Amino acid sequence: MTKPHSYNEAEGEEIVKALRSYGVLTHDRLCEIVTGGEWRESHFDVCLAGLVKRGRVTRLGDELYELSEEERAPAA
């Protein structure tokens, strides 16, 4: 993985790292682990939605998230 170039990338990598470490998490627990409540206003939700849209994170239901299969696959 390359070094993040922006706050958005760094925050996204924090979410990915948490999901890689803990597996499936609720929205609230994920936010707590990455201290998303301290991020700029509403940015945790914006960042998480972007990861889902880009296919790095899978939304399992209203409140559950996990890494996508592609993100869980070992690097080639």
Summary of the structure (lengths in Angstrom):
residues: 76
radius of gyration: 11.6
end to end distance: 12.0
largest distance: 36.9
contacts: 184
relative contact order: 0.18
helix: 54%
strand: 12%
